[in-house]
């Protein structure tokens, strides 16, 4: 009996120990892991309430959906309480549709989808049209530093593109691409047509000017031996002194500009008039001066003349009056003036009695003679130009013949006086084949490349 009692007691103790182990194992398996599972279940339950909608849109609609600096898409998210993103799968392919992912409650996501679909459906059709314009009108359409063409784009909200990598000086029509809605394109074309009409009027006036201008003969003071004096100019009586900012500036933002070569000393010193509306005004100034100085007035008479004075003067064998600067005197004779004509670049000796005080009303127009140097060439032998080379250069540039050449600015040099010399390429486009004048001089063995 004792043995059986002992066995029974041992069995009870073993059973009690086993129950405690099971209880401990249960605690280890259920805590804290079971708590984490419960939290995850709760999160999954919350996530399952969010709706995700994927919507494909055409690539051209992406900009309208996003808006400037993301304004449109931010407004849609704010209004609907959703999160909207684009998939990056087809981002690199501009022709493939883009996928929009909308996240939010079922109602919010559906509302955002509806807004986007309406935005795409109501988006205006974007077109691209091409128009062709004369090459000579490009400068007027583009404007100074591109100001005009940017203004056309802003006013019409169309994208206006001109390929300016091609030879701008060639006598061919140039292509303009216009991208936008039908209304935007029509407005842009209207604005461009206005510029073309302005150019047409300008060309008509230019033709009249060329027909009325006499071909200037060589002055008595030959320009071939022209040497620049870098002497500072001082303001003296009777006329105002020359300020460099009064000289016509070279147009910016254009590769080639139209010019007349008005006077030649040699290929490294010649003067051009840049063909602009201001150059057309020059004829009006000359006409007004000629009418004014046709009548002698005591207040216009010159008593004392100093170096650097600006005066009104006739030209050698020419009854018209022009704006000139006193560059010096012939020998020691103070009554024989060495004059430089500020709008043409010519020089001439003239008696002091023949010049007049240059009145201020004739100074509003910038001086039109722009000093140039043919770029990248030098005299074939030595440092001076042979007379035969100068004669050939005058012939090639139609000097004082008022025939258009195309000029490309290569570099600008500024002298100590502040005056500027423009190193240029000249191209004659008047014949069937364009002629680069520097290249032609070298090919004729009249100059060398440097």
Wavefront OBJ file of the C-alpha trace (Angstrom):
o trace
v 0.000 0.000 0.000
v 2.836 2.342 0.816
v 4.453 1.638 -2.538
v 1.247 2.385 -4.401
v 0.790 5.599 -2.411
v 4.297 6.693 -3.299
v 3.729 5.931 -7.018
v 0.490 7.913 -6.973
v 2.164 10.883 -5.288
v 5.029 10.851 -7.814
v 2.623 10.763 -10.745
v 0.716 13.785 -9.380
v 3.962 15.757 -8.963
v 5.019 14.909 -12.546
v 1.639 15.967 -13.883
v 1.814 19.251 -11.991
v 5.287 20.017 -13.397
v 4.129 19.224 -16.910
v 1.178 21.590 -16.589
v 3.490 24.453 -15.535
v 5.791 23.821 -18.558
v 2.867 23.904 -20.936
v 1.673 27.144 -19.391
v 5.139 28.705 -19.780
v 5.416 27.551 -23.416
v 2.033 29.000 -24.160
v 3.123 32.342 -22.761
v 6.334 32.324 -24.810
v 4.462 31.545 -28.036
v 1.701 34.019 -27.557
v 3.456 37.015 -25.996
v 4.584 39.448 -27.401
v 4.423 37.915 -30.898
v 0.689 37.451 -30.822
v 0.313 41.133 -29.937
v 2.328 42.064 -33.090
v 0.111 39.853 -35.226
v -2.947 41.572 -33.856
v -1.445 45.016 -34.715
v -0.593 43.844 -38.248
v -4.123 42.581 -38.706
v -5.388 45.992 -37.693
v -3.038 47.732 -40.191
v -4.063 45.397 -42.980
v -7.646 46.125 -42.185
v -7.006 49.890 -42.438
v -5.074 49.515 -45.706
v -7.761 47.414 -47.251
v -10.099 50.411 -46.974
v -7.856 52.506 -49.335
v -8.635 52.371 -53.067
v -5.857 52.400 -55.669
v -6.786 53.423 -59.231
v -4.421 53.289 -62.211
v -5.287 55.570 -65.115
v -3.490 55.819 -68.487
v -3.249 59.269 -70.069
v -1.686 60.448 -73.364
v 1.806 61.951 -73.013
v 0.685 65.338 -74.340
v -1.762 65.607 -71.399
v 0.903 65.234 -68.712
v 1.825 68.911 -68.698
v -1.800 70.022 -68.356
v -2.440 67.581 -65.504
v 0.665 68.596 -63.571
v 0.346 72.313 -64.295
v 2.933 75.030 -63.809
v 5.213 73.992 -60.937
v 2.745 71.202 -60.105
v -0.117 73.607 -59.366
v -2.871 71.536 -61.030
v -2.011 68.161 -59.527
v -1.571 69.702 -56.076
v -5.003 71.295 -56.329
v -6.612 67.976 -57.343
v -4.963 66.207 -54.383
v -6.046 68.939 -51.990
v -9.638 69.003 -53.271
v -10.146 65.226 -53.286
v -7.925 64.211 -50.364
v -5.951 61.757 -52.495
v -2.321 61.052 -53.319
v -1.495 61.131 -57.043
v 1.738 59.982 -58.663
v 3.002 59.070 -62.115
v 4.588 55.698 -62.764
v 8.126 55.988 -64.087
v 7.840 52.967 -66.399
v 7.445 54.935 -69.641
v 9.005 58.207 -68.563
v 11.831 57.955 -71.098
v 9.484 57.142 -73.995
v 7.856 60.409 -75.024
v 5.345 58.675 -77.318
v 4.015 56.120 -74.800
v 1.083 56.683 -72.496
v 1.822 57.584 -68.886
v 0.165 55.807 -65.970
v -1.276 57.803 -63.069
v -1.703 56.108 -59.674
v -4.461 57.540 -57.467
v -4.634 56.504 -53.783
v -7.411 57.371 -51.379
v -10.833 56.336 -50.232
v -13.059 54.820 -52.889
v -15.105 57.990 -53.191
v -12.059 60.309 -53.201
v -10.108 58.235 -55.725
v -13.079 58.032 -58.080
v -13.616 61.768 -57.803
v -9.953 62.457 -58.629
v -10.168 60.061 -61.577
v -13.217 61.907 -62.898
v -11.478 65.291 -62.628
v -8.421 63.996 -64.513
v -10.552 62.376 -67.222
v -12.468 65.631 -67.721
v -9.188 67.550 -67.852
v -7.876 65.246 -70.588
v -11.166 65.298 -72.521
v -11.354 69.094 -72.504
v -7.686 69.614 -73.323
v -7.363 71.617 -76.576
v -5.756 69.923 -79.558
v -2.108 70.982 -79.918
v -0.935 71.410 -83.506
v 2.352 72.239 -85.192
v 2.352 74.326 -88.354
v 5.162 75.563 -90.557
v 5.350 78.892 -92.357
v 8.114 80.185 -94.599
v 9.450 83.727 -94.534
v 12.142 85.516 -96.550
v 15.578 85.177 -95.008
v 15.992 88.950 -95.071
v 13.041 89.292 -92.662
v 14.516 87.071 -89.932
v 16.229 89.916 -88.141
v 12.981 91.845 -87.786
v 11.068 88.744 -86.608
v 13.740 87.700 -84.096
v 14.497 91.212 -82.870
v 17.314 92.487 -80.714
v 18.552 89.634 -78.491
v 15.442 87.658 -79.479
v 13.078 90.169 -77.845
v 10.575 90.257 -80.717
v 10.161 86.512 -81.167
v 9.817 86.050 -77.387
v 7.142 88.742 -77.403
v 5.261 86.903 -80.161
v 5.380 83.699 -78.093
v 4.170 85.473 -74.940
v 1.332 87.269 -76.710
v 0.066 84.188 -78.543
v 1.009 81.494 -75.969
v 2.362 79.501 -78.923
v 5.859 78.068 -79.208
v 7.678 79.749 -82.102
v 10.901 78.121 -83.278
v 13.339 79.259 -85.977
v 16.289 77.074 -86.897
v 19.151 79.561 -86.885
v 21.925 77.034 -87.486
v 21.558 77.356 -91.267
v 23.247 80.060 -93.339
v 21.202 83.117 -92.495
v 22.516 85.230 -95.347
v 21.383 82.979 -98.201
v 18.585 84.275 -100.376
v 16.118 81.512 -99.521
v 12.930 81.285 -97.504
v 13.405 80.201 -93.915
v 11.167 77.849 -91.959
v 9.314 78.877 -88.790
v 7.642 76.169 -86.684
v 4.651 77.237 -84.590
v 3.180 74.902 -81.954
v -0.049 75.519 -80.035
v -3.809 75.424 -80.309
v -5.557 76.603 -83.469
v -6.209 80.020 -81.935
v -2.648 80.367 -80.618
v -1.125 79.467 -83.983
v -3.381 81.885 -85.869
v -2.457 84.736 -83.512
v 1.269 83.983 -83.792
v 1.028 83.933 -87.598
v -0.799 87.271 -87.555
v 1.952 88.842 -85.436
v 4.630 87.428 -87.752
v 2.744 88.746 -90.794
v 2.807 92.213 -89.213
v 6.596 92.005 -88.988
v 6.777 90.841 -92.607
v 4.716 93.856 -93.648
v 7.068 96.152 -91.711
v 10.006 94.576 -93.543
v 8.238 95.016 -96.884
v 7.743 98.731 -96.215
v 11.366 99.011 -95.104
v 12.564 97.321 -98.326
v 10.462 99.658 -100.435
v 11.977 102.700 -98.718
v 15.427 101.161 -99.123
v 14.916 100.783 -102.876
v 13.874 104.419 -103.157
v 16.889 105.473 -101.096
v 19.311 103.478 -103.261
v 17.784 104.916 -106.420
v 18.070 108.477 -105.125
v 21.546 108.203 -103.636
v 24.345 109.276 -105.901
v 27.369 107.046 -106.152
v 29.957 108.981 -104.202
v 33.171 109.888 -105.989
v 36.535 109.647 -104.271
v 37.217 112.723 -102.144
v 40.272 114.855 -102.614
v 41.707 113.508 -99.362
v 42.482 109.906 -100.363
v 41.529 107.386 -97.680
v 44.079 104.765 -98.740
v 46.747 106.295 -96.520
v 44.361 106.578 -93.589
v 46.080 106.202 -90.220
v 44.107 106.253 -87.007
v 45.232 108.653 -84.318
v 44.304 107.476 -80.845
v 44.232 111.033 -79.516
v 41.591 111.807 -76.914
v 39.014 114.278 -78.167
v 38.047 117.270 -76.110
v 34.884 119.296 -76.353
v 35.633 122.543 -78.148
v 33.745 125.359 -79.778
v 31.980 125.851 -82.094
v 30.542 122.330 -82.312
v 30.044 119.474 -79.827
v 32.749 116.840 -79.518
v 32.374 113.242 -80.637
v 31.123 110.759 -78.076
v 31.565 107.086 -78.917
v 28.024 106.268 -77.791
v 26.763 108.451 -80.644
v 28.063 105.956 -83.208
v 25.630 103.336 -84.491
v 26.067 100.075 -82.557
v 26.374 96.634 -84.113
v 23.080 94.692 -83.906
v 23.158 91.836 -81.405
v 21.401 88.494 -81.676
v 21.910 88.162 -85.435
v 24.655 86.198 -87.143
v 24.633 88.154 -90.405
v 23.504 91.737 -90.995
v 23.058 93.669 -94.215
v 25.545 96.474 -94.799
v 26.661 98.988 -97.388
v 30.404 99.552 -97.659
v 30.499 103.340 -97.802
v 34.236 104.048 -97.740
v 37.457 102.046 -98.059
v 41.007 102.847 -96.984
v 42.168 99.218 -97.205
v 40.877 95.771 -96.128
v 41.866 96.560 -92.537
v 40.209 99.988 -92.457
v 36.858 100.515 -94.095
v 33.468 101.842 -93.082
v 30.012 100.347 -93.441
v 26.476 101.532 -92.926
v 24.349 98.872 -91.235
v 21.052 98.538 -93.046
v 18.376 99.388 -90.466
v 15.502 101.816 -90.178
v 18.011 104.318 -88.765
v 20.097 104.156 -91.939
v 16.974 105.123 -93.898
v 16.540 108.123 -91.614
v 19.994 109.321 -92.637
v 18.666 110.498 -95.999
v 16.052 112.558 -94.159
v 18.765 114.139 -91.993
v 20.893 114.972 -95.049
v 17.874 116.464 -96.807
v 16.951 118.577 -93.763
v 20.533 119.770 -93.320
v 20.831 120.674 -97.003
v 17.638 122.726 -96.817
v 18.674 124.419 -93.573
v 22.239 125.338 -94.603
v 21.156 126.513 -98.063
v 20.368 129.795 -96.318
v 23.343 131.579 -94.780
v 22.844 132.656 -91.174
v 25.269 134.620 -89.086
v 24.845 132.282 -86.117
v 25.951 129.311 -88.241
v 29.260 130.840 -89.296
v 32.440 129.314 -87.881
v 35.140 131.585 -86.499
v 37.477 129.284 -84.567
v 37.751 125.563 -85.256
v 39.611 123.088 -83.061
v 40.558 119.449 -83.358
v 37.566 117.212 -82.584
v 34.842 119.747 -83.367
v 31.675 118.495 -84.997
v 30.625 120.651 -87.940
v 28.222 120.709 -90.860
v 30.028 120.525 -94.179
v 29.379 119.925 -97.866
v 31.223 117.090 -99.563
v 33.790 117.470 -102.307
v 31.855 118.126 -105.545
v 28.539 117.637 -103.713
v 25.944 120.283 -102.900
v 24.415 118.351 -99.978
v 25.388 118.968 -96.353
v 26.678 116.306 -93.985
v 27.818 115.779 -90.403
v 31.607 115.866 -90.049
v 34.411 115.961 -87.493
v 37.557 118.062 -87.653
v 40.502 115.641 -87.617
v 43.242 118.203 -88.207
v 44.552 120.795 -90.614
v 46.383 120.761 -93.935
v 49.960 121.558 -93.010
v 50.117 124.633 -90.820
v 47.160 126.330 -92.472
v 44.312 126.665 -89.915
v 41.912 127.575 -92.718
v 42.276 124.206 -94.494
v 40.427 121.564 -92.492
v 40.890 117.809 -92.608
v 37.336 116.509 -92.209
v 35.981 113.040 -91.439
v 32.386 112.479 -92.543
v 30.699 110.696 -89.657
v 27.965 108.914 -91.602
v 30.053 107.691 -94.526
v 33.648 107.279 -93.342
v 35.105 109.513 -96.064
v 37.807 112.114 -95.475
v 38.188 115.404 -97.297
v 40.136 118.677 -97.133
v 37.857 121.707 -97.062
v 38.213 125.426 -96.458
v 37.090 126.589 -93.036
v 34.869 129.213 -94.661
v 32.742 126.439 -96.174
v 31.806 124.690 -92.916
v 29.047 125.656 -90.503
v 28.150 125.093 -86.866
v 26.408 121.715 -86.515
v 23.064 122.498 -84.918
v 21.748 120.195 -82.178
v 18.609 119.196 -84.100
v 20.822 117.208 -86.468
v 22.444 115.133 -83.717
v 19.577 112.860 -82.648
v 20.434 110.157 -85.198
v 23.525 108.078 -84.254
v 26.451 108.473 -86.629
v 26.095 105.769 -89.264
v 29.699 105.086 -90.335
v 30.846 101.940 -88.493
v 34.567 101.206 -88.723
v 35.456 97.638 -89.699
v 38.410 95.388 -90.417
v 38.281 92.273 -92.587
v 38.917 89.424 -90.155
v 41.557 86.699 -90.365
v 43.625 88.083 -93.254
v 46.806 90.165 -93.570
v 48.712 91.820 -96.420
v 50.486 89.240 -98.532
v 53.893 90.873 -98.077
v 54.805 93.144 -95.186
v 52.402 95.255 -93.173
v 50.899 97.551 -95.817
v 48.355 96.967 -98.541
v 49.283 97.394 -102.188
v 47.193 99.903 -104.112
v 46.103 97.181 -106.543
v 44.755 95.123 -103.607
v 42.816 98.117 -102.289
v 41.344 98.739 -105.741
v 40.264 95.093 -105.975
v 38.771 95.219 -102.476
v 36.798 98.354 -103.388
v 35.506 96.583 -106.471
v 34.497 93.447 -104.550
v 32.683 95.421 -101.841
v 30.891 97.846 -104.202
v 32.325 100.733 -102.197
v 29.969 103.757 -102.214
v 27.783 101.970 -104.802
v 25.008 101.251 -102.240
v 24.876 97.541 -102.952
v 24.122 95.204 -100.047
v 26.691 92.805 -98.584
v 26.232 90.431 -95.657
v 28.511 91.018 -92.654
v 29.201 88.688 -89.741
v 30.787 90.099 -86.582
v 33.825 88.078 -85.456
v 35.314 90.324 -82.779
v 35.226 93.906 -81.522
v 38.352 95.843 -80.539
v 38.114 98.914 -78.323
v 40.752 101.630 -78.664
v 42.057 103.766 -75.828
v 39.731 106.558 -76.993
v 36.739 104.262 -76.512
v 36.145 103.971 -80.249
v 35.380 100.484 -81.542
v 36.672 98.579 -84.563
v 34.615 95.603 -85.696
v 36.409 92.608 -87.200
v 33.995 91.115 -89.702
v 33.497 88.567 -92.441
v 31.968 89.940 -95.639
v 29.884 87.835 -98.018
v 28.609 88.981 -101.410
v 25.250 87.332 -102.130
v 24.373 89.406 -105.191
v 25.454 86.766 -107.712
v 24.410 83.192 -108.342
v 27.112 82.002 -105.948
v 27.929 83.489 -102.543
v 31.440 84.942 -102.357
v 33.378 85.205 -99.094
v 35.500 88.276 -99.794
v 38.429 87.398 -97.512
v 38.618 83.927 -99.024
v 38.453 85.368 -102.535
v 41.323 87.784 -101.815
v 43.459 84.885 -100.603
v 42.523 82.712 -103.584
v 43.545 85.559 -105.897
v 46.877 85.711 -104.032
v 46.177 89.278 -102.884
v 46.198 88.498 -99.150
v 47.097 85.711 -96.737
v 45.266 84.022 -93.890
v 46.453 84.845 -90.388
l 1 2 3 4 5 6 7 8 9 10 11 12 13 14 15 16 17 18 19 20 21 22 23 24 25 26 27 28 29 30 31 32 33 34 35 36 37 38 39 40 41 42 43 44 45 46 47 48 49 50 51 52 53 54 55 56 57 58 59 60 61 62 63 64 65 66 67 68 69 70 71 72 73 74 75 76 77 78 79 80 81 82 83 84 85 86 87 88 89 90 91 92 93 94 95 96 97 98 99 100 101 102 103 104 105 106 107 108 109 110 111 112 113 114 115 116 117 118 119 120 121 122 123 124 125 126 127 128 129 130 131 132 133 134 135 136 137 138 139 140 141 142 143 144 145 146 147 148 149 150 151 152 153 154 155 156 157 158 159 160 161 162 163 164 165 166 167 168 169 170 171 172 173 174 175 176 177 178 179 180 181 182 183 184 185 186 187 188 189 190 191 192 193 194 195 196 197 198 199 200 201 202 203 204 205 206 207 208 209 210 211 212 213 214 215 216 217 218 219 220 221 222 223 224 225 226 227 228 229 230 231 232 233 234 235 236 237 238 239 240 241 242 243 244 245 246 247 248 249 250 251 252 253 254 255 256 257 258 259 260 261 262 263 264 265 266 267 268 269 270 271 272 273 274 275 276 277 278 279 280 281 282 283 284 285 286 287 288 289 290 291 292 293 294 295 296 297 298 299 300 301 302 303 304 305 306 307 308 309 310 311 312 313 314 315 316 317 318 319 320 321 322 323 324 325 326 327 328 329 330 331 332 333 334 335 336 337 338 339 340 341 342 343 344 345 346 347 348 349 350 351 352 353 354 355 356 357 358 359 360 361 362 363 364 365 366 367 368 369 370 371 372 373 374 375 376 377 378 379 380 381 382 383 384 385 386 387 388 389 390 391 392 393 394 395 396 397 398 399 400 401 402 403 404 405 406 407 408 409 410 411 412 413 414 415 416 417 418 419 420 421 422 423 424 425 426 427 428 429 430 431 432 433 434 435 436 437 438 439 440 441 442 443 444 445 446 447 448 449 450
